[in-house]
């Protein structure tokens, strides 16, 4: 604990002890000892305040603390030590409360520094020796083992390396590096051990530069100016003029003292810290760590929000988007075969494939005789069949692409996805599309920020322009800045800062410099991104982007309450000053009145602890919301199957097409129709009791009717199949209906999720 903080706590203790001792002495009939105790409790506070005022003046700041100094000094000089002791307690207590409210966590970057390797594996002839990272010179060769952080900038000296650069560049998917490719320090070796030729010493590497930028941005911050100081230049001279006029009119200097005591600006001193610390506590209940009142006030004033993409707007890693299959193949079987084989690989993409298969409840078989080709894929035996997964060039040497392969590659390109082909016994049977994807709560988070008054939203990312533009368009962001390295992100933040107060939201090490330089840095810290959490002013402890909007709303309300408390307190103080100047209040009663005002101000400021009062009404329980979410997850799996049926109808012969259309009909009737009828009959009546505006729910019911209408059309097509000639026109009509059902239900389900989230308890 610093000396200033110790001193503040000591002054509070002295003021309490002096006031208490004086009251005890007065009760025991020893007025002289009581006056001495009160004076001794007041004098140290006067001395500490005088030093603080001198320091503020040297820094060019003038605060309302001068009134407290005058009132306490005058009280002792005029023989009113009790009034001085009361003011001393109010002032010193207010300072301690403010210290608690605005003190922010120490940014010593310990977590960031701890992540950097201390030792490296240097090649010396045929030996490998561990040496301090500072001893590494340009041109030397290092060994970077699997799972280790790359210690310095360099180039790959081995044939191949798999590097996860998400912490430095924001690119979510590991990149394959060949011999001579550059590797940035701070990246993670996501593959096998490889050799690195050093191109820059540790002090000049990318990771060290990030640490320096964070440190420089933090030390460049301006000191926090209390809300009270903004009104000091008005309130201070007004108080002195009223005190002087009271003395000139009455000729009684005690009236001037009463005016000064009544004007002791505790509402100004206390209102903002109490409201802000209440806001901080309120935010903490929602999993939002706000590092002090300064950060909360900056949140409340925000106009512009900049987002990182990877891990912030998106889930931040490879996810299975879809399974594209050759004609006649089953998507579930293709995924099961691919995932069974990928169990033998430690690659990040392999883990994503396995996780997707397990999430769909598929049974995975143990692979045998697995052979992995670095950078291309792997092959092995599964149930006696030879299965291979990886790039198409590895699996097949022929150049000609079949129509379904072209379709898979085209869809992968549209969605900025990686593609993993799966072959069985030398024949391609399917392809797995993997990519980063939007968080489920991102659209709601963007809407919440708009509702909170954020006027401009910008995505700034190290990812490719195509992927970034797709995300930006989906979210209707105001601007998208792609291919940005950490220093570019810092410049983007500074450009926005020149126009308006700016928030930066990120989650990775590459975001730390921008988080530190922004007016408010908000880190998504649930996944343990220590560097960004250290650099940020606000850390979201739960893995929810919509908490950013909640943090701003909480901060805005706390600031509103702080201003209300300040203005009400100032108004009441002016009334008390007027009464004191007319002789209606003596110094001690004036101090007591001022204390009552302080209590009222504090109680009002404490309202920021709780959410605003809203009309009480029924809510969906958490259990109901979870049940509805699980129902939707099951429905989405059926929608995926409908999408595969639509694709399969492209090349299906009449007999196969009839079977597929009949399967789609049975799936729609047994899953989609039942789900929508259940929603209409059971879920929506509950929502009607919860929602104030039922017009939106009526629109949702309109979607139900459209879905049921399309289901009836599909039923007609399926019923007529035995008697109809199955030609390409009938197949195309069926495709259109099935695709319309799949698209409409998918969008409708997403809308329902938003509603359930909004009305859940």
N, C-alpha and C positions, 0 to 999 in steps of 0.2 A: 504494500500500500504506500502511495506517495506521501511526501511530507504535507502537501496541501490538504489531502483528504484526512490525514490524521489530525491536522490542526482544526479542520471544520468540525469533526466529531468531538474534539476536546472542548471547543468553544460551546457547543451545545450542552455538553456535560457540565461545564462550569456555570452556564446560565441557569440550568435546571437546579443545580446544587445551591446557587446563590439565592434564587427565588424561593426554593423550598425552605432553606435555612432561615431566611428573613421572615417567612410566614410563621414558622415554628417559634422564632424569637418574639414576634409580635403577639402570638397567642399566649406566650408565657409572661407577657407584660414587660418585655425588654425592648422598647422601641429603638433605643440607641444601637443595640446589637443588630436589630432588624435592618436599620438603615445601612449599617456597615456591610452586612451580608449582601444586601441588594446592590450596593455600590461595587463590592468586590466581584459580584457576578456579572456586572455590566461592563466594568473597565476593560477586561480582556477582549470582550466583543468589540468595544470601541477601538481598541488598538489594532485588532485584526482587520476591522473594516477600514480604518484609516490607511493601512498598508495596501489593502486591495484597491482602494480608490486611487491612490498614487500610481499603482501599477497600471490601472485602466487608463488614467490620464496620459501616462507615458506611451501607451499603445494607441492613443487617439480616441478612446472611448469614454463617454460620459453616461453614467447610469443613475437610476433613481436611488441607489444606495446612499447617496449624499444626504437625503432627507432623514434616513434612519440614523446616520452619524450625527446630524444636527439635533435630532430629537433626543437621542440618548445623552449626548454631551450637555444639552441644555437642561435635561432633567436632573442630572447630577449637580450642575452648577446652580440650579435654582432650588435645590433641596427637595427634589421629588424622585428619590431613588427607586421607589416602587414602580413608578411609571417607566423609568429607565430600564429596570429589570424585566418588566413585561415586554417592552419593545425588543430588548436584547434576546429574549427567548424566541420571540416571533421571528426575528431576523436570522439568528443562527440556525434555528430549526428549518427555516425556509431554504437556507443555503444547502443544508445536508440533504433535504428532500430533492432539491434540484440536482445535487451531485449524483444521487441514486438514479434520477430519471435520465440524465444526459450522458452519464459515463458509458462509454462503449468499450467493447472487448479489445484487449491488447492485440494489435496486428503485428505480432513478431514473426509472422510467416513460418512458424515452427513446422507446421504440417507440410508446407510447400518445400521447405529445405529438407525435411526428413525423407521426402519422396526421392530426392536426388541421390543417386548412388555415391557412397563414400569410397568404395573400393572398386577397381576394375580388374579384369583378367587380361593381362598383357602378354603377348607372345614374345618370347625371348629365345630365338633359335628354335629348338624343339621343345622348350619348356614353356609352361604357362605359370606366370607368377601374379599374385594379387598385390597391387600397388595402389596408393591413394590416387584419386581421380585427378588431383592437381598436378601430379607428376607426369601425366600423359602428354606427349609432344606430337606435333603434326607429322604425319607419315608413319607413325607406329601402327601396329595391328593389334586389335583387341578381339577377345572372344565374348560374344553376347549370348548367354544361355537362354533357353526357353523360359518365357515368363518374366525376364528381367527388363528393367528400364534401360534404354539406350543412353549411356552416360554423356557422350559428346557427339557433336556433328561429325558425320563421316560418310563413306561410300561402302557399299557391300563388296567384300572381297571374296565371298563364297559364290557358288553358282546361283544361289537362290536364297531369298529371305521373305518371310511373311511379317509385315509390320502393321501394327495397330496405331495409327496416327491420330485417333480421335481426340486424345488429350491435347494435342498441339494444333492440329488443323481443323478439327471438327468433322472430318470425313468419317462416317459411322462404320464403314465396312473395311476390314483390313486390306491392305494393298500388297500386291506381289512385287517384290523388288528383285531384279536380276543383277548380275555382276556389274559394278560401276554405278548403280543407282544411288542417289543421295538419300541419306537417312538423317532425320532430325533428332537431336537429343530430346529426351522427355517422352519419346515414342516407346511403345511396348513391343517386345518381340513376341508375336503371337504364333510363331511357328517353331521350327527346330533351331538348334544352336547354329550361329553363323559368325563369320569373321568380318570385322569392320576396320577399314583403314581410316584413321583419324584425319579430318580436314580442318579442325579448329580446336584449340585447347578449351578446357572446361569453362574458363572465365569468359570466353568469347562465343560460346555455343548458344543455340536458340533458347534452351531451357534457362540458362543464366540470364539471358536478356529479358525473359518474361519476369523473372524474380526482380530484376532491377526496375522494370516498368511499374510493377505493383508497388514497390517501395517508394519510388519517386512520386507516383500519383497520390499515395497516402500522405506523405510528408508535405505535399503541396496544398493540402486542404486548408481553407480559411478557418479560423476559430469560430466556434458557434456563438452567435449573438442572441441573447434571450429576447423573447417577444417583448418583455418589459422595457428593454432599452430603446425600442422603437418609439416609445411614447415619453421617454425620460425628458427630452428637450422641451416638451410641453408641460408635463406634470411638475417637474422640479421648479421652474420659475413661477408657475401658478401658486404652488404651495408657499414659496417664500414671499410672494406678493400678499397673499391672504394673511399670513402670519404678521407681516409688517403692518398692514392696514389695521389688523385687530389690535396691535400694540399702540399705534398712533391714535386710534379712535378712543380706546379705553384708558390708555396710559398704564395698563397692567401687563407686565411682561409674562405673567402666568398664562394669559390668554394666548399669547404667541406660542408658548410651550404646548398648550392644549391643542392648538391648531397643528403643530408639527407632529404631535403624538397621534392625533386623529388621522393625519395624512400619511402615516408610516405605510409605505406602499407594499404591504404584504400581498394584497391581491395581485399586484403586478409580479411580485417575486414568486408567489406560490401557484398561481392559477395554471400557468403553462406547464410547469414540471408535473403537477399532480395529474392534470388531464393527459399529458403525454405518457407518464408512467402507467396510467390506467389503460391508455390505448395499447401500450406495449404488453401489458398483462392480458388484455382482451385478445390481442393477436396471438400470444403464446398459446392460448386455449385452442386456437385454430391451427396449431402447428406452424406458426410463423414467428421466427425469432427476429425481433427488431432490435438493433444494437443501439438503443438510447433514443432520447427525445429528438436529437438533431436529425436522425435518420427518419423518424416518424414525421417530423415537420416537412422534410424534403419530399417524402412520399405524397403528402397531402397537396403539395404545390405542383405536382408533375403534370406536364403537358404532352410529352413525347415518351414513347417506350420503344427501345430497341431490343430485339430478340436475337439470340443465337438460334440456329435451327436444330442441329443434331443434339438430341437429349433434352431439348427445351420445348420446341414446338412439336418435335417428333419423339418417338420412343427411344431413339438413340442406339440402334443396332439392327442386325439383319433379322427380318421376320418373313415367314413364308406368306407371300401374297396370293399365289394361286398355283395349281398343278395343271399344266398343259399336257395333253396326252395324244398319242397317235390314234388313228381310227380303230375302234374296237377295243381299246384298252380301258381299264378301270382306274380312275384317278386315285382311289384309296389304295389299290394294290401297288401302283407306281410309287406313291409316297411311302408305303410300308417297306418296299424293297430298297428304296433310296435311303431311308432312315436306318434300316437294319445294317446296311453297309457302312453308313456314316458313324455308327457307334464305335468303329475302330479308329476314327480320326479325332485329333485334338483341335482341329481347325474351328474357328469361330462359326463359320457357315455350317459346319457339320453339327455343331451343338444346336443351331437354330432349326435345322431340319429334324433332328431327333426330337426336340421339344415340341415342334408342331405335330409330329406323328403321335406322340404320347398324349398331347392335348385332345386329339381326335379319337383317342381310345383305341388306336391300332396296336396290334400285337407285333412286336419286333422279334425277328429271329437272330440268333447269334451268327455273325459272319465267320467264314473260315478262309485260310490262305489269302489273307488280305495283303495287297501290295499297293503302296501309295507312291504316286509320282508327284514330287514336289511342284506345286504351282498349277497342276493340271487336274488332278483327281485321284481316285483310287478304284481298285477292283478286287473282287473276291468271290467266294462261293457261298450261296445262300440256298439251302434246300436242294443242293445238287445242280443249281443253275448258276451260270457265270454272270455276275452282275457288275456293272461298272457305272461310276458316277463322276461327272466332272465336265470339263469343257468339251465341246463337240469335236474339236481337233484331236483330242486325246482318244475319243471313242471311235470316230470314223475318219478315214483319210479322204473319202470321196468329197468332191467340192459341191456337187449338186444338192440343193436343199429341197425337201419335200414340202408340199403346201402347209402341213401342220407345223413343221419346223419354222418356216417363214413367219407363220402367224405367231408362234411363241416368241421368236426373236423380235418381231415388230412390237408385240405387247410389252416385252421387257424394255425395249427402247422408250416406248411411250411413258412407262412408269419409272424410268431411271433405275431399273432393277438389274441385279445379277441373275444369270441363268445357269442352272446346273442340269445337264442332260443325264438321263438314266437309260442304260442299255441292258438288255437281257440276251445272253447268248449271241452277242454281236449285232443285235437289232435295237435301234432306238425306240423306246416305248413311251417316253414322256420327258417332260422338263419341269424343273422346280424354279419358280420365280421368287427371288428373295430381295428385299429392299427395306430401307427405313420407311416408317409410315407415321402418320399423324397420331399424336396421343388422342385417346378417346375424349378427353376433356378439353382439348385445344379450342374447338369452335366455341364452346361455352365460355372459356376463359377470355377469348377475344371479345365476345358480346359483353361480358361483365366489365371489361376494361372500357369499352365504349360507353356503357351505362355510367361508369364512374367518371366520365368526362375526359378521358384520354382522347386527344384530338388527332394524334399522328402515331402510327405504328409502322416500324421498319424492321425488316429481317436483315441481319448482317451475319454472313456465314462463310466459312472456308470451303464449303461444298461447291460442286459444279453449278453453273448457271442454270442448266436445264432442270435439274432437280429442285433448285431453290425457287425458280420461277413457278414451277408447278405447285409448290406448297403455298407460295405467296398468293397465287391466283385463287386457290381453294379457300383461303382465309380472308380474301379481300383486303390485304395489307396495303398500306399507302406507298411503300417502296421496298425493293429487294436489292440487296448488295451482296453479290456472290464472289467467290474466289478471293476472299479477304483473309490475310494472315493476321496474327494478333496486333501488330502495329497498325494495320489498316483499320481494324475495329476500334482502336483507340482514337484514331483520326476521325472516324465516323461519329463517335460519341461527341468529340469536341466540336465538330461541325454543327451537330444538333444543339449542343449546349449554348452555342453563340446566339441561338434564336429563342430557346425556351428551356425551362427546367426539364431534365432528361433522366429517365430510368434505363438501366441496362439489365437485361435478364439473361442469365447463362448458367451453365452447369460444369464446364470443363476448365482445365488448366489454361487452355488457349483464351478463355474468356476473362481470366483474372485481371489482366491489365485494364481492359475496358470496364469491368465492374468497379475497379478501384478509382478510375478517373471520372466516372459518371457522378451526377449529383446524388443519385441513389443507385447502388449496385444490389441487385436481387439475385441470389444464387439458389438454384434447386439442389439442395444438399442431401436429399434422402438417399442418394446412391453413393455418398461418401466422397464427393469431389472436394477434397480438403482445401486445395489452393483457391478455388472460387469462393468457398465458404469463408475463408480467412479474409479475402479481399473485399467481400460484399458487406454492405450495411444491413441487409436483410437476408435471412436464410430461411427458405421454405423447407421445413423438416419432414413434411409428408410429400409423397411423389405426386403432387397435384399442381398443375399449372394455374388452375383457376384461383388458387390461393393468392396469386399476385393481385388480382382484382379485389379480392377481399381485403388484402393488406392496405390497398389504397383507400378503399371505402372506410375502413376502420380509422386510418390516419386522418382522412378528411373530417370525420365526425369528431375525433379527438381535438383537432385544431379548431373546429367550430365551437366546441364546448370551451376550449381554452380562451378563445376570444370573447365569448359570452361572459365567462367568469371575470375576465379582465375588465371589460366595460361596465359590468354590473358592480364589480368591486370598486372601480374608480368612481362611479356615480355615487355609491353609498359613502365612500370616503369624502367626496366633495360635500355631501349633505352634512356629514359629521364635522367637517372643517368649518362649515358655515355656522353650525350650532356652537362649536367651540369659540369661534370669533365673536359670537353674540353673548358669550358668558354662560351659556346653558350647559356646557360640559367643562368640568375641571380636568386637569391632566390625567389623573388615575381613571375616572369614569370614561374619559375619552379613549384611554388605552383599552378599557374593557369593551367599549363599543366597537373599537377597531378589531378586537379579538372576535367578537360576535360576527363582524363582517367577514373576517378571515375564515371562520368556521363555515359560514354560508357559502363562501366562494369555494372552499375545499369540497364541501358536500356536492355542490353543483359540478365541480371538475371530476369528481369520482363517478359521475354518470357514464363517463367514457369506459368504465370497466364492463358495462353491460351493453348488449345490443339495443338498438332503439325499440321503443314500445310499438308493437304491431297488434292489429286486431287478432284476438285469440280465436282459434278455430281448429278443426281437426287436421291432422297431418297423416301422411302415410308413415307407418312404422318402418324402422330400419329392416325388420324381417320381411315386410311386404315388398319393400324396394329391392331387397336381395333376391327374393323369389321371382319378381318380374324380370330382373336382370338375367337370372339363370334361364328363364323361359326364352328370352331373346337370344341367348348364346346357343341354345339348342336349335332355335329357328334359323339362325345364321348358317349353321352347318347344313341344314336342308336347302337353304338358298344357294350355297356353294354347289351342291349337287345339281340344282336346276341350271346353274350356269354351265356346268360341264355337259349337261344334256343338250343345251343350246348349241354348244360347240360341236358335239358329236353328231348332231343332225346335219351339219354341213356336208358330210361325206357318207351318210348312212344310206344303205340300200333300202328299198321299200319295207321289207320285212323287219329289218333292224330299226327303221324309223318308227314303225308302228309300235314296237316294243318300248322305244324310248319315250314316245308321246304318251303311251299308257302309263309308264312309270312316273312321268312328270305329273299326269293327272292324279294318280293315286297319292303322290307326295303332296301336291297342293291341297287335295281334299283332306288327307289325313294329318297334315301339319299346319299349313298356312290358314286354311279356312277355319279349322278348329281354334287356332290361336286367335284369329281376328274376332270370331264370334264370342270367345271367352272374354276378350278385352271389352267388347261392346256390352256384354251382358253383366260382367262382374267387376271389371277394373274401372271402366269409365264412370259408372255410378259413384264409386268411391272418390274418384278425382273430381266429380261434380261438386261434392261436398267440400272439397279442399280449395279449388280454384275460385278466385273472385270473378274473373272474366271467363265466362263459359263459351264465348264465341270461338276462341281458338280450339276448344275441345270439339265444338260442332264441326269445324274444318277437319279435325282428325277423324271424326266419324264419317265425314264425306269420303275420306280416303279408304275407310273400311268398305264402304259401298262400292267404290271403284274396284277394289281388290276382289270382292265377291263377284262383281260383274265379270271381270276377266276370268275368274275361276269357272264361272258358268260357261263362258265361251270355250275354254279349254275342255270342259266336260262334254260339250256338244261335239267338238272335234274328235275326242276319244270315243264317244258313243257311235259316231258315224264311220269309224275306221273299218269295221268289217264289211260294210256295204259300199264304201267309197273306193275309187281308184286312187291309190297312194302315188301321187305324182309330185314333182318338185314344187308346184304351187301350194299344195296342201301342206307339205313339209315347211315351206316358208311361212305360211300363215300360223302354223303351230309354233314355229320358232319365235315369231313376233309376239304372240300371246304369252308364251313362257317367259321370254326376256322382259316383257312389260311387267309381268307379275314379280319377277325377281328384282327388277330395278325399283319398282314402286314400294314393295314390302321392305327392301333394304333401307330406302330413304325414310319411310314411315317409322321403321323401328328406331332409327337414329333420333328422329324427332321425339318419339315417346321416351327414349332414354333421357333426353334433355328435360322433359317435363317431370319424369320421376325424380331426377336429381334435384330439381327445383322445389318439389313439394315434400321430399322425404324429411323426416324429423332429424 
